[in-house]
Amino acid sequence: MSEEQKNQNNPLHGVKLKDILEALVKRYGFKELGKRIEIRCFLFDPTVNSSLKFLRKTPWARTKVEELYLEMINKK
């Protein structure tokens, strides 16, 4: 977890990556996620577990997923 996310005022504080991804998949589905964020793990044979593995190793992709999640929760 980055120092920024440790800040209690950060809306991502205490939210697990798995929960973020599951919420996005529930809302958009993998097909739409792949359109919004062009990541291979969303486009070809997607699963939550394979996507989590990729996102944990790829900071730029994780950042894009977190940004989309924040956008989604701010629209509620």
N, C-alpha and C positions, 0 to 999 in steps of 0.2 A: 504494500500500500504506500502510495507517495505521501510526502509530508503534507501536501495540499489536502489530501483526502482525510488525513488524521484530524484536521480542523473540524470541530463539532458543528460549525456553521455551514460546512459543505454538505449539500444535499445527498452526496454519495457516501457520506460517513456512515459506516456500519452496514452498508448494502453490499451483499456479496455479488461477485461477477455472475455467478450462476443465476441468482435471482433477477439480475438485470436482463440477462439473456433470455431467460424463460418468460419474463414480462414482454419483451420485444417480440418473441416468437408467438406468444399468445395474441398479441395485438396485431402484428403484421404478417406473421408466417414467414418461413424461410425465403419463399419466392420474392416477396416484397422487400425483405431485408437485403437480399442480394441485389435488388434494383437500387435501393437507397445507399447501400455500402457495398461496393464491388469487391467482395472478398470471396475467394474460391470456396471456402468452407461453408458459405451460405448458398452457393450456386450448384455444387455438385455433391450429391449424396449427403445432404446436411443432417447432422445430429447435434444435440446440445453438447454431448461429451466431446466430439471431435472439434466443435467450434470453441469450446472452453480451452482445450489444449492449445489451439492456435492462438487464441486471444491472450492467453497467459504468457506466451513467448514473443508476442508481437505488439510492442507498445503503441505504435501508430494505429493499429486496428482496434485495440482496446479503447483508445481515446475516442475514435469515431463511434464506437458502440456506446460508450458512456455519454457522448454528446447527444446522440439520438435518443437515448433513454431520458436524459434531462429535458430535451425538447418535448418528449412524449408526456412526462409527468407535469410539465408546465402548461400543457394544453388541456389538462383534465379540468 
